[in-house]
Amino acid sequence: MPSSSLSGAGPDQSPGEADAALMRRIASGDRDAARELMDRALPLMLAIGRRMLRDPVEAEDVAQDAFIRAWNAAGRWQAGDARVESWMGRIATNLCLDRLRKKRELAMDTPPDTDDGRVAADDGLIATQARQRVISAVAALPARQRAALEMCHFQGFSNIEAAEKLDISVDALESLLARGRRKLKVLLSPQREELVASLARESTQASEVL
């Protein structure tokens, strides 16, 4: 059955009006409308989760969490320029970023293994410490700058893909990236040359933000 019949959209109804009608039905507890939203948004949600988290199981968890949030927030949803799928994509992206931040915080709280109780001073450990300093600095950025850098420099999204996920123009994304890089250079300026050298030895994407 076409989605327009499920959502009650008439032939003269705009996509935004159809989305608003669908979300009103979900807010009223209509499970058929919830299934329609799942059919429409699940592929995008899974693609975001797999791309950002590199784990299909975690991607499924994120999709499930995103649907629960959408169900609970359906009554407050308002039609705008973006389709409801884009809104769901932003929810999934934010959930993925939360998981990535928690993983990094856990990694930074866990001291690296050493042999015979001695601190290892090899290039691998130095590069790891350099990455962690960059990650800590990224975590201190404003949320939208952080999200832009996360996707473009750490998760491999193109500027076009990242702009679509954040529901902004490519020019706005590039402005976020430029401001984020400038802020990072200020935060990391005391160790910038050392960090760039350490990260370059691993050819890691993190060196690109410096």
N, C-alpha and C positions, 0 to 999 in steps of 0.2 A: 504494500500500500504506500503511495507517495507520502512523503513527510508533510506536505501541505494539508492533506486530508486529516492526518493525525493531529496536527497542531491547530486545525480549524481555520487555516489561512484561506481567504477567498482569492479569486483571480486578480482583484484589484489591490490586494494587500501587499504592502512593501515588506522586504525581508525583515526590517526592524520591527514592524508591527507583528509579523508572524512570530518572531522570536519572543516578543513581549507576551503574546497570547500563550505561547508554549510555556513560558516561565510562570505565568499566572496559573496555568493548569497544574504545573509541578507544585507550586506553593499550596494549592488546594488539596494535594495528596494524590493526584492522578498518576498512577503507576505507568499507564501507557505513554503519557507524556515523558515520564522519566526514562522509559526505555528508548523513546525516540531520541532524546538528548544523548543517551549513551551511545546509540548507533552512530549518531553524527560526530560526536566528539572523541570517542574512544581511540580511533586510529591516531589522531593528532596527539592525544595524551600519551599513548604508549611510545610514539616516535620521540616525543620530547624526553620522556623518562629514560628510554634506552640510549638516546644520544648524550644526555647530560650525566647519567649515572653509570653507564656502561654495564648495566645489570638488568636483565629482563624481569627478574622477580621483583626487584625494587621498583621498576617501572610500573608493574601491575599494582603494587602497593600505593604508589603515588596516584595512579588513575583512580583507584578506589577512594582514597582520601579526598581527591578533587571532587568526585561525584557527591560524596557526603557533604562537603562544604557547599557545593552548588545547591543541593537539595535544601540545606538549612538556610541558604541565603536567597532562595528563589523569590521570596516575597519582597525583597528589597532591590531586586534587579531592575534596572532601567535601560530602555533601549537607547542606543547612541550610534556612533559611526561604526563601531565594531560589531560583528556578528557574535552570537552567543558562543560559537566555537572558539573565537579568539579570546573571549573572556575566560573560557575554560582553560585555554592554553596558558594564559597568564597565571591562573591558579596553579596549574601543574608546574610551571617554571619556578614559581616562588617556593613550592613544596620541595622541588629538586634542589634549589639553592639552599634551603634550610638544611636538608640532609647533607649536602656537601660541606656546609659550614661546620656542622656537628662532627663530621668525620675529621676535618682538619683540626678542630679544637681537641678532639681525642688524640690525634696523632701528635700534636704539639705538647700535650700533657704527658705523653708516654716517652720516657727517655730512651734513646737508641741503645740496642744491645752492644756490649763491649766484651772483648776477650780478656780474661784474667783480671777483671775489674778496672782495666786501664781505658782511658778515653781514646777512641780511635780517631786518627787524624788524617785518614786517607781522603782522596778527592771525592769519593762517593758521599761520605759524611758531610764534608764541607758544602757540597752542592745541595744536599738535603737541608742543611741548616739555612743555606741561602734561600731556597725555595720557601721554607717556612717563614722567613722574615718577610718575603714578598707577600705571601698569603696573609700574614698578620696585618700588613699594611693595607692590602686590598679589603680586608674585613673592616677596616676603620673608615672606608670611604662611604659617602652617602649611598643609599640603597640602589638607586637607579644607575649610578656610575659603577657600582660594584657588580650589578647584574650584567651590564654591558660588557665589562672586562671579563667576567666569569665566562660568558658564552663565547665571546670572540677570541680570547687569548688562552683560556683554559679548557674549553669544551669543544673547540673546533667549528663553531657556527660561522657561516659567512655573515658579512654585515647585513645583507638582505634578509637572511634567515633570522638573525637576532632582532632586527627591527620589526619583523613580522611578529615574532613571539612577544616582544614588549609593546606591540601595537603603537609604534611610533614611526616616523619617517626615517629613511636612511640618513638624511642630513642631521636629524636630531640624535640618532644613534652615534654618528661620528663626532658630534659635539660632546656627547657624554663620554666617549672614549678619550677624546683630547683632554677634557677637564680631569678625567680620572688619571690619565698618565701624568699630567702636570702635578696633581696632588701627590701621586706616588713618588715622583722625583723629589718633592719637598720632604716627604716622610722618610725616604731612604737615602737622601743626599749624603749623610756622613759615611755610608758604606757602599755608595753606588758603584764605584769602579770595582771593588772587590766582588760585589754581587754579580755584576755583569760578567766578569771573568769566570766566576764559579759556574754560573748558569750556562754560559756559552760552551763550556767543556762538555756539557750534556746535550747541547743543542735543544734545550727545552724551550717551549713557547713562552714560559714566564719571562725569559730575558727580553722578549720583544716589548713588554710593557715598560721597560726602563729606558 
